[in-house]
Amino acid sequence: MGSLFGAVLVALLPTAQQRTIRGLALFHVGLALILSWSLLARFEQGTEAMQFVEQVVWSSTIGVSYALGLDGVSLVMVLLTTLLFAVALLASDAVKTQVKGYCAWLLILEFATLGVFMAQDWSLFFMFWELTLIPLFFLIDLWGGEKRHVASLNFVLYTMGGAIFILIGIIMVYRLTPTQSFAMSAIAHAAAGLPRQDQMWLLLAFLVGFGVKIPIFPLHGWLPLAHVEAPSPISILLSGVLLKMGAYGLLRVMAMLPQAALALQPLLVGIALVSILYGGLLAWRQSDLKAMIAYSSVSHMGVALLGISALNEIGLMGAVLQMAAHGLIAGALFLLIGLLYQRTHTRELSDYGALVRVMPGFSLLMALALLAAMGLPGLGGFIAELHVLIGGFERWGWLMLLASLGVLISAAYAIRAMGQLFTGPVRPAMSELHDLQPHEWLAAVPLAAGLVILGLYPAPVIALISATVKELAAIFTYSL
């Protein structure tokens, strides 16, 4: 609620007080960051039960409640969300027009996104899900690039189209179960006993709805244009947080419909493998840095889907780790590309060369993020992909060689990008560039540190999500 309260306060301030507006917005995202990370000290590991539960009944007649809670998986998503929103606001220095509106919409977006990960009632989940659409539309449409109007409209149409399928799925599962409640726990318990055919139709509806947001092939059409045209801080949030909403939602409904998840497993793994390879190949073909990272997100989220579709403990663990790792990787890459664009006003790889001589600090962090994206051992991307590949191998054996090709493709476009950015002669237009400023270091270092810590010492994150992942895996094992 703090972010929503902050948005109201920002909206009440005079437009001319830009410094006060930015300071107030930073205070509220910082407060959300501190409060969310303080939950770690009070979170009881080793239990799959929901913690920090709040519930207020809105309508006992139809079973609608304002119900919030956290388990290990949702807590990781909340921690990632608050971190990336703080980074995005720190990186919003280039926003000079309509600062009040920008900060207010950003705070509303944080409120809605946190609501998605914390909601324990399907009607509340859908309200928060739809609420994210409004601020994102305006943040792209008002502060985006030349084609921002097309990009924002494209984003809205795709997202609303997907949301219709989610709504249909929620209403149908509510009607088919005798609970007369939208509570996630009650519906999950009742829906698991539905006939397999009913479960399959429900899961297909949810797959389309959440698949748009993940995004999976062929529902990814909105992503490249939205990323290229959105302001870089919003690209950080789009790729780092908003895509995770889709994977998170799909994980929850698959646990609710376990027989359908098992029956549709071949379809899910097929979509995941196509997304990994197709997204990677399209990323390889791009010369625009933002477009390259946008398409790479399709590939990396395909890895998360592959882990989810394995339906075993190691695969599911890898999926959650991949969601966290990709949030840090995409956040770092879009942050650094945005900072570079502010200085050069070009995103074409061919326009760069020998940045390591001109911007050594930037080059170090950019190289770290690209190496993490290609799955270098010792960084966050590797440990996540390793879990997914092992989980997939347990389920499908040598078919995972296709997924390994995705790792090779990631290495190809990451190494190519590093070669063009950091080697060769210094371009005359780039010779006077200044390295990262203190506030830019403040935004970038937490993401880089997160990638290193997750890669070298993933045990705390694994311990945090272990109980929830084991419970999810047990649901699928029991349904065999």
N, C-alpha and C positions, 0 to 999 in steps of 0.2 A: 504493500500500500504506500510505502514511502515514496516510490517513484511517481505514483499518480499524484500524491500530495505535492511533490516537487513540481510536477507539470502545471498544476493549478497555480502555485505561487509564481512560477515563471510567467505564466499567461497574464497574471495581474500586474506585473512590473511594467513600467513605461518602456516603450520600444527603444528609446535612446540610451538606456542604461545597459549597454551591451556587456560591459565588464562585470557588472553585478549579475546579469543573467547567466553568463558563462560560469561565474563563481558558484552561483546557487545550483546550477545543473551539475557541476562537478562535485559539489558537496553531497548531493543526493545519490549520484551514482557511486561515489566513494563510500557513502553510508551503507548503501545496498551491498557493496563489495565487502566491507568490514563485517556486517551482520551475517552475510551468507557464509563467509569463511569462519566466523566464530562458531557456527553450528558444528563444525568438525570436532570441537572440543567436547560438545555435548552429545554427539551422535554415538549411539551404542552399536559398535560393530559386532558382527556375528549373528545378528538377528535379521530375518527377512520382513519383520513386521514394520508397518508404517510408523514413522515417528514424527514428532512436532505436529500432531493432528489438530486441526481446528475444524469445527463443523457448526453451521447455523442452518436450520431447516428453513427453506424458502416457501415450499409448498408440500405439505404432507399428502395432499390429494394425488399428485402425480409423482411424488418422490424426488423432488428437486432440492438440492442443498448446496450451500456454499461450503464445500468441503476441501480442505487442503491437507497435504501430508507429504512426507519424503521417505524414500528408501534409498539404498546405496546408489542405484543408477540415476534416479532423479536428482539426488544431491550433487553428483558429479556434473550433471547438466546445468544445475543452478550455479555452481561455482564457476563453470566455464562462461555462462551467460553474464554474470556480474563482472567478471574480469574483462571480457571483450567489450562490454558497453563502456567501461571505464577507459579502455584503450581507444575506442572509437571517438569518445568525446575529447580526449586529449589530442587526438589527431585531427580534430575539426577546426584547426586554426585557420584554414583557408576559407572557411565559410564566413563571408563578410556581409551578406545581405540577409535580411529577415532572420536575424540570429534568434530572436525570441521564439518564432514559430519552429525553427529547426530544433532548438533545445527542448521545447515542449513536446514536439512529436517524438523525439528520441526517448524522452522519459516515459511517455505513454507506451511506446514500443517495448521498453524494458519491462514495464508493469505487465503487459499482455504476455510477453514471452515467458517470464517467470511463472505466470499463472498457468500456462500450458504445462510446464514441467511439474507443477505442484498440485494441479487439480486432481481430486479423487472422486469427482462426479462427472459423468460423460456430458451432461448438459452444460456444466461450467467449463469443461475442457473445450467444448465447441465454441462457447462464447469468447473465451480467450483466444482460441485459434482464429476466429474471424476478426477479432479486434486487432490482431497484428497487421491485418491487411490495410487498414485505414492509414496509420502513420507511415507505413512503407510506401504506399501509393504517393502520398504528398512529399515524402523525403526524396523519392526519385523524380517526381514530376516537377518539383519546384527548384531543386538544387542539383539536378543531373546535367548531363551533357547535351549536345545538340539534338539528339534523337530521344530525349528524355520522355516526351509525351507518348511516343510510340512504345517505348520500353515500359513505362508505368501502366499503360493500358493493357499491353500484352501480359504483364505480370498479373494484373487484376483478373483478366479473363481466364487465364490458366488456373490461378489460385481459387477463384470462385467456382470454376467448373469442377475442380477437385473437391472443394468443400461440399458441393452438392452430394457427391458420392459418400463422403464421410457422414453427412447428415442422414442420408438414406440408411446407411449402415447402422447408425445409432438408433434411429427410430425403429427399424426392423428388429434389432436385437432386443429392444425394449418391449416391443409387441409380442415377440416370440417367447419371451421368458416371463414367468409368473411373478416376478419380484415386485412389480409396480414401483420401481425405484431406478433412478439413474446412477446410483452409487456404483463405482467401478468394482468394488469387491463383491457386492451382491450379484451384479450382472455377470461377472466372470464365473462365479460359482454356478449360476443357473445355465449360462450359455454353453459351458463345457459339456452339458448333457444333451444338447440339441442334436438332432440327426446330422450325419456327416454332410448330406446334400445341402441342408440349410446353412450349416457352417461354411461350406465352400462358397455359396453365393454371397454370404455376408463378407467373408474375407476378400473376395474379389472386388467388392465395392470399396472396402477399406484400402485395398492395394492400389486402386486407381487414385483415390483421394490422397493418401499419404505419398504415393509414388510421384505425384506432381511436385511435391515439396522436396523429396529426397535429393535430386530428382532421378528417376530411373529412365532408361531408354524404353519407349520413345516419347516420354512425357517431359523432356528436358528443354523444349523449344524456347521457353521464356528466359532461361538462365543466362545464356551468353550476352544477349542484348541488355538485360537488366544489370548485369555486372559491369559491362563496359560503360553504360550510361550513368549508372548510379555514382554519387560521390564516393570516393575511396573509403571513408569511414563507414558508409552504409554497405559497401561491398564486404567490409570486414564482418559486419553483422549478418548479411545475407548468407555468406558462405560459412562463416564460423559458427553461427548459432541457428539461423532459420532453417537450414537444411537438416539440422539435427532433430528439429521438431518432427519431421516426417519419419525418420528412422525410429525415433522414440515412440511415436504413436503406433507405428506398425509393430514394433516389438510388444507393446501392450496388448494390441488386439489379437496378435498371434497366440499369446499366452491365454487369451480369453476363448479362442477358437482352436484348440490344439489339434483336433482331428482334421480340420481343414488345412492347418499348417503342414501336417504330415502328408496329406493327400496332394497338396499343391507344391510340395517341396521341389519337384523337378522344374516346375515353371519358375519358381523363385530363384533357383540357382542358375537357370538359363538366363533370366533377366540380369542377374548380378554379373555373370561372366560377360555378357554382351555390353553392359554398361562399363565394365572395367576396360575392355579392349577398345570399344568405340570411343569412349571419352578420352582415353590415352592417345589414340591415333589422331583425333581431332585436336587435342592439345599440341601434339607434335607439329601439326600443320600451321599453327598460328604464329604470326609475327608480332601481333599486339600482345603485350605482356599480360594485361588484364584478361583478354580473351583466352590466353593460354591457361591461366590459373582457373578461370571459370570452367573450361572443359575438363581440366584435371580434377575438379571437384566432382564431376560426374563419375570419373574413374574411381576416385577415392571413396566416394559414398557407395559405389558398387562393391567395394571391399567390405564396407560395413554391412551391406545387404547380404553378401556372401556369408559373413559370420552369423548373421541372424538366421539365415536359411539352413545353416548346418544343424540347428536345433540341439546342439550338445553344449556341454559346459564350456569347453575350450573355445568353440566358435563364438558363442554368445559373449564370453569374456573379451575375445578379440574385437567383436563388433563395438562394444562399449568403449574399449580402449581406442579403437579407430575413430570413433566419434569425437572423443576428447583430443586425440592427437591431431586429427584433421582440423578441429577448431583452432588449435594453436598454430598449425602450419598455415592454413588459409588466412587466419588473422594476421600473422606476421608478414606473409607475402603481399597481401593487399595493402597493409599499412606501409610497407617499404616502397611498393610501387607507387602508391599515392604520394609519398614524400618525394620520390624521385620526379614524378610528374609535375609537382609544384615548382620544381627547380628548372625543368627542361621543356615542359609542355609537349612532350612526345612519349609515346609508349612503344614505339617501333624498335624492336631489337637491333635492327641494322643501323640505327642512329647512335648506338653506344659503342664504347670501346675503352679499355684500360681504366675503368672506374676505380679499380683498386688503388691506383696512384693518386687519384683526386679525392676519393671518398673512402678511405680505408675502413672506417667504422661501419659505414653503410654496407660496404662490400662484405665484411665479416658476417654481419647479421643476415644479409641476403643469401650468402653462400650456405650458412647454417640452415636457413629455412628451406632452401632448395635441396640440400642434402637430406634433410628430414623427409621432404616430399618423395624422394626417390627410395626411401627406406634404408638409409645407411645405418648399420649397427651402432648402437650407442646413443641414438636419437629416438624420439617418441614414435615416429612412423614405423620403425623396424619392429619394435616389440608388439605393436598392434597387428601388423601384417603377419608376423610369425604365428601369433595365436590363431588368427583366421585361417591361415594355410594349414596349420596342424589340425584344427577342428574340421576343416573341409576335407583333408586327407583321410581322417578317421571315417568320414561319412561317404566320400565319393572316390577315394583312392587317387589314381593317376590323372583323373579329370582336372585336378588342381594344377597340372602343368599349364593349362590355359590361363589360370589366374596368375601364375608366375610370369607369363608373358607380359601381363600388365605391369609388373614390377620393372621388367626390362624396358618397356616403353616409357615409364616414368623416369627411369634413369637417362634415357635418350634425350627427352626434351629438357630435363633439368641440367644435364651436362652441356647441352647446346646453349641454353640460356646463360649459364655461367661463362662459357667460352666467349660469347658475343658481348656480354656485359663487362667482363673483367680483363680480357686479353686484347692484343693488338695495339695500335697507336692511339694516343689520346686525341679525341676529336677536338678541333679548335673551339667548337661551341660549348664543349664540356670542360674546358681547361680551368675555368674560374668557379666551378661549382664548390659550394661549401658543404662540409660534412654535417652529420646530424647535430642538432641543437640539444641542449639539456632536456627540454620537455619531450623531444622526440625520442631521446634515449630512454626517458622514463616510461614512454608508451611501449617501446620495442623490447626492452630488456626482460620484463616479466614473461613475455611470450617465448623468447629465446631460452630463458632459464627453465621455463616449463618443459620445453622440448628436451633439454639436456637431462633434467631430473627424471622425467617420465622414461627416457631411454636408458639411463644408468641405474635408476632405483624405482622401478614401477611397483614395488611391493605395497606401499601405502595405498595406492589407488586400487590395486587388485584386492587388498584386504577390505577396502571400503565397499566394493561392489560384489564381493564374493558370495555373501549370503543370498542376495537377491538373484544373482545369476544362477546359483545352485537351485534355488526354488523354481526359477523359470525352466531350467533344464529338466528338473524332476517332473514338471507338468507334461512335457513332451514325451519323456521316457514312460511315464505312467499311461499315456494315451496310445502307445504302440500296440 
